[in-house]
Amino acid sequence: MAIERITRDPKIMLGKPCVAGTRITVEAILEDLSDGMSVAQVLEAYEGLTEEDVRAALDYAARYLREEGLVAAE
């Protein structure tokens, strides 16, 4: 899975992670999926989005939680 599909640029969507070359945020994709939309419905909602982009968004979120979402034990 190519994480390069997800980019962060402070000039685009306030620096939120987006699908490369778009203004579609990882957050928006995750919210749509968590609201019960299918991948097919998400693809219909965002012109030009691919299934690989959706998978990259999920991969990005999983990696973020794995690497950044840890709380040190005391």
N, C-alpha and C positions, 0 to 999 in steps of 0.2 A: 504494500500500500504506500503510495507516494504522499508523504506529508507535505511535500512542496505544493500540493493543491490548495493548501491553506496558508494565507499570508496575513501579516499584520502591518499596517501602515497608519501612522498617526493622522494622516490626511484623509483617510477613508474610514468612515463609520467610527470616528473617534478612536481608531486603533484596535477595534474589536477584531478578532480573528474572522476572516472572510474567505470564501472560495476565491481562489486566484482569478484576477481579471473581472471580478464582480463586486457588487455591494451586498451580496447575500452573506449574512453572518452565520457562523456556526451556531450561535445562540438561537437564531430564527429557525434553523433546521431542527435543532433539538427540541425547541418548544413545539413546533408543528408535530413532530413525531410523538412527543409526550402527550399532546392533546388528542392523540388517537389517529392522526393521519397516517396513511400507508406511505411507503416510499414512492409508489406510483402517484399518489395525490400530491406529495411534495414536489415531485418532478413536474407535474402539471402546473403547480402554483408558481414555479420560478422558471421562466424561459431560459433555455440554454444549460440548465443544471443537469448533471448526469448522475447515474447511480454511483459511479466512482467518486463523485464529489460528495455525495451523501455519506458514503463509507469513509471518506477521508475526514469529514466533519466528526463522525463518531469516533474514529481513531484518534483524532486530535483531542477530543474531550477525554477519552480514556487515558491517553498519555499524560494529559495535564493533571488529571486526578492522581495518577500513579506517581508523577514526579513532583508536583507542586502541592498536592492536596494532603500532604502528611503533616501531622502535628507531632512535634518531638515529645517524647515521654519525659516526665520530670523525675 
